[in-house]
Amino acid sequence: MQTTIAQWVNLAMNGLAFLLFAAGVLVTLLRLRRERFGAQKEELAAWDRASETLQALLNGSVYGLVTQAENEFGAGQGEIKKSAVFAQLLRLIPAQWRAYFDADMLGAMIESGLKRAKEIWAHR
């Protein structure tokens, strides 16, 4: 009878040790997952900040590019000027960021910059 009780106690202790081990593994895996997810969130936030900064810099450059195109090509050459500004903007965007700026976004930047430029030109 004593051997049976000792075996049951031994089995219970082994079962408890296994449960503690499994819980430790689970906690470690969950912590690693959270760290990885947190790192991904931080990386995405950094990409967003860099993208916003680049977009602000491009918006700031559009006035100069539009003015340069106006001086170079003159009035009545809207599509040529827009293409020239578009090409210059693409040159300003680092290669790894070009996928984030599609033609519609750049076109909207140019149109917005042109509107601001016309306001400035009107006050000269």
Secondary structure as GFF3:
##gff-version 3
##sequence-region A 1 124
A	DSSP	alpha_helix	2	73	.	.	.	ID=ss1
A	DSSP	alpha_helix	78	92	.	.	.	ID=ss2
A	DSSP	three_ten_helix	95	100	.	.	.	ID=ss3
A	DSSP	alpha_helix	103	122	.	.	.	ID=ss4
###
